[in-house]
Amino acid sequence: MTDPHKTQSLPTDPNRTVMTPGPTFEATVTIKPIQCPVCKTFNPAGVMFCVDCGLIFDRALPEDAFGAPKVQLPCLVDSTGREHAIRPGRNAVGREGDIVLPDPRVSRRHAAIILEEGRVTLEDLGSTNGTTVNGQPLPPGQQRELQPGDKVAFGGVETAISFPGQAGATQQPPSRQTVALEAPPVAEAAASEPSPSEPPAPAYLVGDGLRLPLKPGPNSFGRKAENDLRLPDPYVSGRHGLLEVDEEGVWVTDLGSTNGTFVNGERVEPNQRLRLSDGDLLKVGGLELRIEVR
């Protein structure tokens, strides 16, 4: 007599392939780590930015099925060049929160940044060391709208607000002519004059307190010190672009920078060579520079 509660063993052929059921939706799926395309570091699955270089993986949202352009988010750029994306709605800034600044001068809940309808507003949440915008203290509880290029300090930790992809964020001169200055930059020009033994540079990059000579041939420019022209601005990429001087004139090439390169208000396509004229206005990150051709 067979016990009905006993598990029955079925005879099987040891040479026969046994079919097993396929995976179900409840089964755990192994996810591969994310490799950063810039520094090649392998990151844990699900992270929003590279743990080594800080590249934000989901910074640019992909185009949709109807061909809508990519949506880019504003961000805070710290002194190291790391970008902290500002998400729509309210973002807590501090040693803990949506935007983490791990510095002892920053309060645990230092400030709030609100992104609504394309506007970015900053509010200090009664922090210990305070918040400043362009050097001016922001009273606790008072909201202030931020503009592209604003410098924001959280308890002494310097950052800058960046609006990627917005060519109209800073007004550009409507013409290609050199902008007249109220007074000639006497001290700046005197400091940059070549010695009698040195020939004058064929062209200069002038503006924002800078007067940089361009040598014949390629001149790399960017935030890092190894460039021929170092531009100390947190918007500028480490290796931002290239200025070339030859017999035909001055040419600019954007090397795939984060915030782009603009000539007279028009964005330069990455890795495409564009000829410049005397007086052209070059916008690199948060800097506005003018081309002078001798």
NORJO-V912473 format. One record per residue. N is the residue number from 1. RES is the residue in one letter. PHI is phi as a letter, one per 30 degrees, with the letter a starting at -180 (999 if undefined). NEAR is the number of other C-alpha atoms within 8 Angstrom. Layout:
n:N res:RES phi:PHI near:NEAR
n:N res:RES phi:PHI near:NEAR
This chain:
n:1 res:M phi:999 near:2
n:2 res:T phi:c near:3
n:3 res:D phi:d near:5
n:4 res:P phi:d near:4
n:5 res:H phi:c near:4
n:6 res:K phi:d near:5
n:7 res:T phi:d near:4
n:8 res:Q phi:c near:4
n:9 res:S phi:c near:4
n:10 res:L phi:c near:4
n:11 res:P phi:d near:4
n:12 res:T phi:b near:5
n:13 res:D phi:d near:5
n:14 res:P phi:d near:4
n:15 res:N phi:c near:4
n:16 res:R phi:c near:6
n:17 res:T phi:d near:4
n:18 res:V phi:c near:4
n:19 res:M phi:d near:4
n:20 res:T phi:c near:4
n:21 res:P phi:d near:4
n:22 res:G phi:d near:4
n:23 res:P phi:d near:5
n:24 res:T phi:c near:5
n:25 res:F phi:d near:4
n:26 res:E phi:d near:4
n:27 res:A phi:d near:6
n:28 res:T phi:d near:4
n:29 res:V phi:c near:4
n:30 res:T phi:d near:4
n:31 res:I phi:c near:5
n:32 res:K phi:d near:5
n:33 res:P phi:d near:8
n:34 res:I phi:c near:8
n:35 res:Q phi:c near:8
n:36 res:C phi:d near:11
n:37 res:P phi:d near:5
n:38 res:V phi:c near:5
n:39 res:C phi:c near:7
n:40 res:K phi:i near:7
n:41 res:T phi:d near:8
n:42 res:F phi:d near:8
n:43 res:N phi:c near:11
n:44 res:P phi:e near:7
n:45 res:A phi:d near:8
n:46 res:G phi:j near:4
n:47 res:V phi:d near:7
n:48 res:M phi:c near:7
n:49 res:F phi:b near:9
n:50 res:C phi:d near:13
n:51 res:V phi:d near:6
n:52 res:D phi:c near:6
n:53 res:C phi:c near:7
n:54 res:G phi:i near:9
n:55 res:L phi:d near:10
n:56 res:I phi:d near:11
n:57 res:F phi:d near:8
n:58 res:D phi:c near:7
n:59 res:R phi:d near:8
n:60 res:A phi:c near:9
n:61 res:L phi:d near:8
n:62 res:P phi:d near:6
n:63 res:E phi:d near:10
n:64 res:D phi:d near:7
n:65 res:A phi:d near:5
n:66 res:F phi:c near:5
n:67 res:G phi:i near:6
n:68 res:A phi:d near:7
n:69 res:P phi:d near:6
n:70 res:K phi:d near:8
n:71 res:V phi:c near:8
n:72 res:Q phi:c near:9
n:73 res:L phi:c near:11
n:74 res:P phi:d near:11
n:75 res:C phi:a near:11
n:76 res:L phi:c near:12
n:77 res:V phi:c near:15
n:78 res:D phi:d near:12
n:79 res:S phi:d near:8
n:80 res:T phi:d near:6
n:81 res:G phi:j near:9
n:82 res:R phi:d near:10
n:83 res:E phi:c near:11
n:84 res:H phi:c near:9
n:85 res:A phi:d near:11
n:86 res:I phi:c near:12
n:87 res:R phi:d near:9
n:88 res:P phi:e near:7
n:89 res:G phi:j near:7
n:90 res:R phi:c near:9
n:91 res:N phi:c near:12
n:92 res:A phi:d near:13
n:93 res:V phi:c near:15
n:94 res:G phi:l near:15
n:95 res:R phi:d near:14
n:96 res:E phi:b near:11
n:97 res:G phi:k near:10
n:98 res:D phi:d near:7
n:99 res:I phi:c near:12
n:100 res:V phi:c near:9
n:101 res:L phi:c near:9
n:102 res:P phi:d near:7
n:103 res:D phi:b near:7
n:104 res:P phi:d near:6
n:105 res:R phi:d near:9
n:106 res:V phi:c near:17
n:107 res:S phi:d near:12
n:108 res:R phi:d near:7
n:109 res:R phi:b near:12
n:110 res:H phi:d near:17
n:111 res:A phi:a near:15
n:112 res:A phi:b near:12
n:113 res:I phi:c near:13
n:114 res:I phi:c near:12
n:115 res:L phi:c near:13
n:116 res:E phi:b near:8
n:117 res:E phi:h near:4
n:118 res:G phi:i near:5
n:119 res:R phi:c near:9
n:120 res:V phi:c near:11
n:121 res:T phi:b near:11
n:122 res:L phi:c near:12
n:123 res:E phi:b near:13
n:124 res:D phi:d near:16
n:125 res:L phi:c near:10
n:126 res:G phi:i near:9
n:127 res:S phi:d near:14
n:128 res:T phi:d near:8
n:129 res:N phi:c near:10
n:130 res:G phi:i near:13
n:131 res:T phi:b near:15
n:132 res:T phi:b near:11
n:133 res:V phi:b near:11
n:134 res:N phi:h near:7
n:135 res:G phi:i near:8
n:136 res:Q phi:c near:6
n:137 res:P phi:d near:8
n:138 res:L phi:c near:12
n:139 res:P phi:d near:7
n:140 res:P phi:e near:10
n:141 res:G phi:i near:8
n:142 res:Q phi:c near:8
n:143 res:Q phi:c near:8
n:144 res:R phi:b near:8
n:145 res:E phi:d near:8
n:146 res:L phi:c near:10
n:147 res:Q phi:c near:7
n:148 res:P phi:e near:10
n:149 res:G phi:j near:8
n:150 res:D phi:d near:10
n:151 res:K phi:c near:11
n:152 res:V phi:c near:13
n:153 res:A phi:c near:12
n:154 res:F phi:c near:15
n:155 res:G phi:i near:12
n:156 res:G phi:j near:9
n:157 res:V phi:d near:10
n:158 res:E phi:d near:10
n:159 res:T phi:b near:13
n:160 res:A phi:b near:13
n:161 res:I phi:d near:15
n:162 res:S phi:b near:11
n:163 res:F phi:c near:11
n:164 res:P phi:d near:10
n:165 res:G phi:i near:7
n:166 res:Q phi:c near:6
n:167 res:A phi:d near:9
n:168 res:G phi:c near:7
n:169 res:A phi:d near:7
n:170 res:T phi:c near:6
n:171 res:Q phi:d near:6
n:172 res:Q phi:c near:8
n:173 res:P phi:d near:8
n:174 res:P phi:d near:5
n:175 res:S phi:c near:5
n:176 res:R phi:c near:9
n:177 res:Q phi:d near:7
n:178 res:T phi:d near:8
n:179 res:V phi:d near:6
n:180 res:A phi:d near:4
n:181 res:L phi:c near:5
n:182 res:E phi:d near:4
n:183 res:A phi:b near:4
n:184 res:P phi:d near:5
n:185 res:P phi:d near:6
n:186 res:V phi:d near:6
n:187 res:A phi:d near:6
n:188 res:E phi:d near:10
n:189 res:A phi:d near:9
n:190 res:A phi:d near:7
n:191 res:A phi:d near:6
n:192 res:S phi:c near:8
n:193 res:E phi:d near:7
n:194 res:P phi:d near:8
n:195 res:S phi:d near:6
n:196 res:P phi:e near:5
n:197 res:S phi:d near:5
n:198 res:E phi:c near:6
n:199 res:P phi:d near:7
n:200 res:P phi:d near:6
n:201 res:A phi:d near:9
n:202 res:P phi:d near:11
n:203 res:A phi:a near:13
n:204 res:Y phi:b near:12
n:205 res:L phi:c near:13
n:206 res:V phi:b near:12
n:207 res:G phi:k near:10
n:208 res:D phi:h near:7
n:209 res:G phi:i near:6
n:210 res:L phi:c near:8
n:211 res:R phi:b near:11
n:212 res:L phi:c near:9
n:213 res:P phi:d near:9
n:214 res:L phi:c near:12
n:215 res:K phi:d near:10
n:216 res:P phi:e near:8
n:217 res:G phi:j near:7
n:218 res:P phi:d near:9
n:219 res:N phi:b near:12
n:220 res:S phi:d near:12
n:221 res:F phi:b near:14
n:222 res:G phi:l near:16
n:223 res:R phi:d near:15
n:224 res:K phi:d near:10
n:225 res:A phi:d near:7
n:226 res:E phi:d near:5
n:227 res:N phi:d near:12
n:228 res:D phi:d near:8
n:229 res:L phi:b near:9
n:230 res:R phi:c near:11
n:231 res:L phi:c near:9
n:232 res:P phi:d near:8
n:233 res:D phi:b near:9
n:234 res:P phi:d near:15
n:235 res:Y phi:d near:12
n:236 res:V phi:d near:16
n:237 res:S phi:d near:13
n:238 res:G phi:e near:7
n:239 res:R phi:b near:12
n:240 res:H phi:d near:14
n:241 res:G phi:a near:13
n:242 res:L phi:b near:12
n:243 res:L phi:c near:13
n:244 res:E phi:c near:11
n:245 res:V phi:c near:15
n:246 res:D phi:b near:8
n:247 res:E phi:d near:4
n:248 res:E phi:d near:5
n:249 res:G phi:k near:9
n:250 res:V phi:c near:12
n:251 res:W phi:b near:11
n:252 res:V phi:b near:12
n:253 res:T phi:b near:13
n:254 res:D phi:d near:16
n:255 res:L phi:c near:10
n:256 res:G phi:i near:9
n:257 res:S phi:d near:13
n:258 res:T phi:d near:7
n:259 res:N phi:c near:12
n:260 res:G phi:i near:14
n:261 res:T phi:b near:12
n:262 res:F phi:b near:12
n:263 res:V phi:c near:11
n:264 res:N phi:h near:13
n:265 res:G phi:i near:11
n:266 res:E phi:c near:7
n:267 res:R phi:d near:9
n:268 res:V phi:d near:12
n:269 res:E phi:d near:6
n:270 res:P phi:e near:10
n:271 res:N phi:i near:8
n:272 res:Q phi:c near:8
n:273 res:R phi:d near:8
n:274 res:L phi:b near:8
n:275 res:R phi:d near:8
n:276 res:L phi:c near:10
n:277 res:S phi:c near:9
n:278 res:D phi:e near:9
n:279 res:G phi:j near:12
n:280 res:D phi:d near:13
n:281 res:L phi:c near:14
n:282 res:L phi:c near:12
n:283 res:K phi:c near:13
n:284 res:V phi:b near:13
n:285 res:G phi:i near:12
n:286 res:G phi:c near:11
n:287 res:L phi:c near:9
n:288 res:E phi:c near:10
n:289 res:L phi:b near:12
n:290 res:R phi:c near:12
n:291 res:I phi:d near:15
n:292 res:E phi:c near:10
n:293 res:V phi:c near:9
n:294 res:R phi:d near:5
